[in-house]
Structures are given as structure tokens and as C-alpha cells.
Amino acid sequence: MASIEIRDVSKRYAGRAILSGLSLALEDGECFTLLGPSGCGKTVLLRLIAGFEAPDSGSILIGDKAVADAASGRMAPPDKRGLGMVFQDYAVWPHMTVFANVAYPLRLAGVKGDELRDRTMRCVELVGLAGLDQRLPSQLSGGQQQRVALARALVSEPGILLLDEPLNNLDANLREEMRFEIKALQQKTGVTILYVTHDQEIALGIADRLAVMDEHGKLCQIGTPEEVYEHPADDFVFRFLGIANFLFFTREGNVLRAGNSRESWRGPPPDIDGKLLTAGFRPSDVLLAREGEGFSGIIRRASFLGAQFDYLIEIAGVLIRAALPSHECVARGLLFAEGDACRVELATVQWFAGHVAAAEKL
């Protein structure tokens, strides 16, 4: 297998900086996810690693070999980098069978006979397409076509697999299924994976480590999914990793006043200084009751989503969302209607300095 090291890489298009002095290291055999909004430079970075583009400055190493170096002009061609790549749109040949699609890289490399057949069939079986090797792509589902693309990328036994949002064109159920399949493939083969996506569920679900990238191409935080989710470096990371609620507070002596109300924070004091603070929390962190302790709230929208109820609640001049399991709402009498009063407590919060831009006032 192989590691990847990106050293101070920059790339510009039409005078616009896409990546500026970016450095990143991927360990041998890990599944690494690069998560960020559309247009932040994720795919550009993937193309630089693959050899489809050259960096304007900096260098890229695969293993201990420099495959791109702007200072010396070195630029190894894509087919000499030991990479496999899977694209968002599958890119399988429509006139070729599953077998022919998967075998194509081996034919280009001059592999023939039993070796070609054995290696091809091994990859076909690895991705769960045994018995379908003579079908055309038009006879396959979208998920099966994406498996063909994965098998074709793996048949050459690359040290690194680059995945450019390969599940975007699949429906929700197939995305979830393929997410687990990709992780299982990585564990079976030991291949190093770099997966770029804007989908936080996929990023959190398959990564050994992940990096969050902002809209300017800056790496905001790198860590395990648990570290990044539980301890976000800033409000951008917190917001990007799922539905985020933000509630304003103003410090008055030792008291924190919420939003435009006189209600105060009663939980553990935040560990940051400043007069203006924002509490960030997830819908699942909201604890609802009809009476008792907590902030006073008004239900502005009640939505039944099957396994859970989703409530939009006004608290201290801010709208927040709460998600409660349906069975809990029924058992505890928490089936609220629009306009109902409620009490709100927060199980867990992340504190940020200032009144962050993402907080929505009424």
C-alpha cells in the first residue's frame, strides 16, 4: 500500500486561488475523508494527486516518491502513480460487459489469459457482483454500476484509491448500503482511500480520520470522526457536521442572558471568556417538557417524520430545531401542536466566542 503527503501545495485558476499552501498527510492503509462545501477545492486536490493537474507550488509524495514537484517541474504521469480512481458518474463503458469493464485496465497493462480472468473475477466477486459478469451496464442498477467502477479501480491492485463523491447519484438507501460496502472493501484490501465529499454522514461513517475544508480551501480541522464531531475547532466545523442550533448569550457579571430575554443559563459555566457568547447544540441535545425548569419556548412547527418528531421552537428570539423519538413523545405526553408553550433544556452544548453568523434571529 502507500501513504500520501501533500506539502505546501497551491493551485490557481484564472487568477483565483483555489488552494493556498495546503499541507496534508495520509497514513498507509487508512480511509481518509476530505469534507467540505461545493467549490472549496476538494476535487482539485484529488486531480493534483491523481496527476491530472500540476500544482503551481509545493510537492506531492506517494510513499517516499515525489510524483509532483513545482520547483523542479517533476510530474509523474497518472498511470505511474499506483492509483485507482472512481468518479461520481460511474464512467463505465456502456457497450462492455461487467467483465470487460473491470478487465480493461489489465488489458491496457498487457495482462492476458488466465491471469487476466482470475484477477478480474476476483474483483468482480469482491464487490458482490458474482454471476453478473456478462451483463451490460444497462442491465444493472445504479448501485451495481458503481460496484463495477470500484472493481475496475481495484483490479490493478493500486496502493491508493481516490473516490470523488462516487455515491452522489444514488438514492438514499443505496448510498447507505454502498457507504458500508466501501468501508468493508478498504478493510479487506488494506488499500489507502482518499474520499472527497460534502456529505457529513458518509464522511463520519467511513473515515478513520477526516479533514474539514472551508469554502476558501483552508483545512479547518483534522482528526478522527469522534474528535471532530465532539470537539469542533470552530462554529464552521460544528455547522458543517450536521444540523446545528445556535443560541445567543450576553454575559452580565456572572450571569449569561439568553437572546432578547432575561432568562439565564443554568448549566455548567462556559470555559471561554468574552461578553458575547453562542451556545451550539444539535436537535438531539434538546430536552423538551411541558413545564418545569429550562428556557420558555413556543412551538412554531411540528412535523411527524415516522421514527421521530421534528419541532421548530422559538426561544429568546431565536428559532431552534428539536428531534425526539416518536415513542418518547407518545409515552411522555410531548405531542406538541403549533403555538403550544414548552420548556427547553439543553443536554450538551459547544460554546463559541461572539455571536456567530450562523445563528438565526427571528
C-alpha positions in Angstrom: 0.0 0.0 0.0 1.1 3.6 0.1 0.9 6.9 2.0 0.3 10.4 0.6 2.0 13.6 1.7 1.0 17.0 0.3 3.5 19.7 1.1 2.5 23.4 0.8 0.5 22.9 -2.4 -1.1 25.9 -4.1 -3.3 26.0 -7.2 -4.9 28.9 -9.1 -7.4 29.1 -11.9 -7.9 32.3 -13.9 -6.1 34.2 -11.2 -8.3 32.8 -8.4 -6.6 30.9 -5.6 -8.3 27.5 -5.1 -5.7 26.0 -2.8 -3.1 28.1 -0.9 -0.2 26.4 0.9 -2.2 23.3 1.8 -0.3 20.5 3.6 -1.8 17.1 4.5 -0.6 13.6 5.2 -2.5 10.4 4.8 -1.2 7.3 6.5 -0.6 4.0 4.8 -3.8 1.8 4.8 -6.2 4.4 6.3 -9.6 5.6 5.0 -9.3 9.4 4.9 -12.3 11.6 4.1 -12.0 15.2 2.9 -15.2 17.0 3.7 -16.2 20.4 2.5 -18.8 22.5 0.6 -19.0 22.5 -3.2 -16.4 24.7 -4.8 -13.9 24.5 -1.9 -11.2 22.7 -3.9 -11.7 19.1 -2.8 -11.8 17.7 -6.4 -8.9 20.0 -7.4 -6.8 18.4 -4.7 -7.9 14.9 -5.9 -6.9 15.8 -9.5 -3.5 17.0 -8.3 -2.8 13.8 -6.5 -4.0 11.7 -9.5 -1.7 13.6 -11.9 -4.5 15.2 -14.0 -3.3 18.7 -12.9 0.1 20.1 -11.8 0.5 22.2 -8.7 1.6 25.8 -9.1 3.8 25.4 -6.0 4.6 22.7 -3.5 5.0 19.0 -3.9 3.1 15.7 -3.6 4.7 12.4 -2.4 3.2 8.9 -2.7 5.1 6.7 -0.4 8.6 8.1 -0.4 8.5 9.2 -4.1 7.8 12.7 -5.2 5.2 12.4 -8.0 4.7 16.2 -8.4 7.1 19.0 -7.5 6.5 22.5 -8.8 10.1 23.7 -8.0 11.8 21.1 -10.2 9.0 20.6 -12.7 8.7 16.9 -11.9 5.3 15.5 -12.9 4.8 11.7 -12.9 2.0 10.7 -15.3 -1.2 9.3 -13.8 -0.6 5.7 -14.8 2.8 5.7 -13.0 1.4 6.7 -9.6 -0.1 3.4 -8.5 -3.6 4.9 -8.1 -7.2 3.8 -8.8 -9.9 6.4 -9.1 -13.7 6.3 -9.0 -15.8 9.2 -10.3 -19.2 10.5 -9.3 -20.8 9.5 -12.7 -19.6 5.8 -12.7 -17.9 6.3 -16.1 -18.4 2.6 -17.1 -18.3 1.7 -20.8 -22.0 1.1 -21.8 -21.1 -1.3 -24.7 -18.9 -3.5 -22.5 -20.0 -6.3 -20.1 -19.2 -6.1 -16.4 -16.2 -8.4 -17.0 -14.9 -6.3 -19.9 -15.2 -3.1 -17.9 -13.3 -4.5 -14.9 -10.7 -6.2 -17.1 -10.0 -3.1 -19.2 -7.0 -1.7 -17.0 -5.4 -5.1 -17.1 -5.7 -5.3 -20.9 -4.0 -1.9 -21.2 -1.2 -3.2 -19.0 -0.7 -6.3 -21.2 -2.1 -8.8 -18.8 -3.5 -11.8 -20.7 -5.0 -15.3 -20.4 -5.7 -17.0 -17.0 -4.1 -14.2 -15.0 -6.4 -11.6 -16.6 -9.5 -13.8 -16.0 -8.6 -14.7 -12.4 -7.8 -11.2 -11.3 -10.9 -9.8 -13.0 -13.2 -12.4 -11.5 -11.7 -12.0 -8.1 -12.5 -8.2 -8.1 -16.0 -8.9 -9.5 -16.7 -11.2 -6.6 -15.0 -8.8 -4.1 -17.6 -6.1 -4.9 -20.5 -8.5 -4.7 -21.2 -8.9 -8.5 -20.6 -12.7 -8.8 -22.8 -14.1 -11.5 -23.3 -10.7 -13.2 -20.0 -10.6 -15.1 -21.7 -11.0 -18.5 -24.3 -8.3 -18.0 -24.2 -4.8 -19.7 -24.3 -1.7 -17.5 -27.8 -1.0 -18.8 -28.9 -4.2 -17.1 -27.6 -3.1 -13.7 -28.9 -0.8 -11.0 -27.1 2.4 -10.2 -25.5 0.8 -7.1 -24.3 -2.2 -9.2 -22.8 0.1 -11.8 -20.9 1.9 -9.0 -19.6 -1.5 -7.9 -18.3 -2.1 -11.4 -16.4 1.2 -11.2 -15.0 0.2 -7.8 -13.9 -3.2 -9.1 -12.2 -1.6 -12.2 -10.3 0.8 -9.9 -9.2 -2.1 -7.7 -8.3 -4.7 -10.4 -4.8 -3.2 -10.9 -4.2 -3.6 -7.2 -3.4 0.1 -6.5 -1.9 1.2 -3.3 -4.2 4.2 -3.2 -7.9 4.6 -4.2 -9.2 8.1 -4.9 -13.0 8.5 -4.6 -14.6 11.6 -6.0 -18.1 11.7 -4.4 -19.0 8.3 -6.0 -22.3 7.9 -4.2 -24.0 11.2 -5.1 -26.1 9.8 -7.9 -27.5 7.0 -5.8 -30.7 7.1 -3.8 -30.6 7.4 0.0 -30.9 3.6 0.7 -28.2 2.8 -1.9 -25.9 5.5 -0.6 -26.1 4.0 2.9 -25.5 0.5 1.6 -22.5 1.5 -0.6 -21.0 3.5 2.3 -20.7 0.3 4.3 -19.5 -1.6 1.3 -16.7 0.8 0.6 -15.5 0.6 4.2 -15.7 -3.2 4.1 -13.6 -3.2 0.9 -11.0 -1.0 2.4 -10.7 -3.3 5.4 -10.5 -6.4 3.2 -7.9 -5.0 0.8 -5.9 -2.6 3.0 -5.9 0.0 0.3 -5.3 3.6 1.3 -8.5 5.6 0.5 -9.0 9.3 0.0 -12.7 10.0 -0.3 -13.9 13.6 -1.0 -17.5 14.5 -0.3 -19.8 17.2 1.0 -22.0 14.6 2.8 -21.2 14.6 6.5 -22.9 11.2 7.1 -20.7 9.5 4.6 -17.6 11.2 5.9 -18.3 10.3 9.5 -19.4 6.8 8.6 -16.4 5.5 6.7 -13.4 7.6 7.8 -10.6 6.6 10.1 -9.7 10.3 10.0 -11.2 13.2 8.3 -10.4 16.8 7.4 -13.0 19.6 7.2 -12.3 22.2 4.5 -14.0 25.6 4.3 -15.2 27.5 1.2 -11.8 29.1 0.8 -9.9 25.8 0.6 -8.5 26.1 4.1 -8.2 23.0 6.3 -10.1 23.9 9.5 -9.7 20.6 11.5 -8.2 17.1 11.1 -9.0 14.2 13.4 -11.0 11.1 14.0 -14.7 11.4 13.3 -15.4 11.3 17.0 -12.8 14.0 17.8 -14.1 16.4 15.1 -17.8 15.8 15.9 -17.5 16.1 19.6 -14.8 18.8 19.7 -15.2 21.1 16.7 -12.5 23.6 16.2 -15.0 26.4 15.4 -18.6 27.1 14.5 -18.0 26.4 10.8 -16.9 22.8 11.6 -19.8 22.4 14.0 -22.3 23.7 11.5 -20.9 21.6 8.6 -21.1 18.3 10.5 -24.9 18.2 10.9 -27.9 20.3 11.7 -26.8 23.0 14.1 -28.7 25.2 16.5 -27.2 28.4 17.9 -28.4 30.4 20.8 -27.0 33.8 21.7 -25.9 34.8 25.2 -24.7 38.0 26.7 -22.5 38.0 29.9 -23.7 40.2 32.7 -21.3 39.8 35.5 -21.5 36.0 36.4 -24.8 35.6 34.6 -25.4 34.6 30.9 -28.6 36.1 29.5 -30.2 34.3 26.5 -31.0 36.2 23.3 -33.5 39.0 23.7 -34.9 37.6 27.0 -33.9 37.9 30.7 -33.7 34.1 31.0 -30.3 32.9 32.1 -28.1 29.9 31.5 -28.3 27.5 34.5 -25.8 24.8 33.3 -22.1 24.5 33.8 -20.3 27.8 33.0 -18.5 28.0 29.6 -14.8 27.7 29.6 -14.2 30.7 27.3 -14.2 34.4 28.1 -16.0 37.3 26.5 -19.1 39.3 26.8 -20.9 37.8 23.8 -21.1 34.0 23.5 -23.0 31.5 21.4 -24.1 28.0 22.5 -24.1 25.4 19.7 -26.1 22.2 20.0 -27.8 19.5 17.9 -31.6 18.8 17.7 -31.0 15.6 19.6 -29.5 17.7 22.5 -32.8 19.5 23.1 -34.8 18.2 26.1 -38.5 19.2 26.0 -41.1 19.3 28.7 -44.5 21.0 29.2 -43.5 22.6 32.4 -40.6 22.8 34.9 -37.0 24.1 34.5 -35.4 25.4 31.4 -36.0 28.2 28.8 -39.5 29.1 27.8 -40.3 28.2 24.2 -43.1 28.3 21.7 -43.6 25.5 19.2 -43.6 27.2 15.7 -43.8 24.0 13.6 -44.4 20.3 14.5 -43.5 17.6 11.9 -44.0 13.9 12.2 -41.2 12.1 10.4 -42.0 8.5 11.3 -39.4 7.5 13.8 -39.1 11.0 15.3 -40.9 14.3 15.7 -39.1 17.4 14.5 -40.1 20.6 16.2 -39.2 24.2 15.3 -39.1 26.2 18.6 -38.8 29.9 19.3 -36.5 30.6 22.3 -35.4 34.1 23.3 -35.9 35.5 19.7 -34.1 32.6 18.0 -35.5 29.6 16.1 -34.1 26.2 17.0 -34.9 22.6 16.0 -35.5 19.7 18.3 -35.7 16.0 17.3 -37.4 13.5 19.7 -38.1 9.8 19.2 -41.8 9.3 18.4 -42.2 6.7 21.1 -40.8 9.0 23.7 -43.2 11.8 22.6 -46.2 9.5 23.0 -45.0 8.0 26.3 -44.2 11.4 27.9 -47.1 13.4 26.5 -44.8 15.5 24.3 -47.0 15.6 21.2 -47.0 19.4 20.8 -49.0 21.4 18.3 -48.1 24.7 16.6 -48.4 27.5 19.1 -48.0 25.3 22.2 -45.8 26.5 25.1 -42.9 24.3 26.2 -39.8 24.3 28.4 -36.4 23.6 26.9 -33.2 22.4 28.5 -30.0 21.5 26.7 -28.2 18.3 27.4 -24.9 19.2 25.7 -23.6 22.5 24.2 -20.5 23.7 22.4 -19.5 27.3 23.3 -18.2 29.7 20.8 -16.9 33.3 21.2 -19.1 36.1 19.9 -22.5 35.8 18.3 -21.7 33.6 15.3 -23.1 34.4 11.9 -25.0 31.1 11.6 -27.3 31.9 14.5 -30.7 32.9 13.1 -32.7 35.6 14.8 -36.4 36.0 14.3 
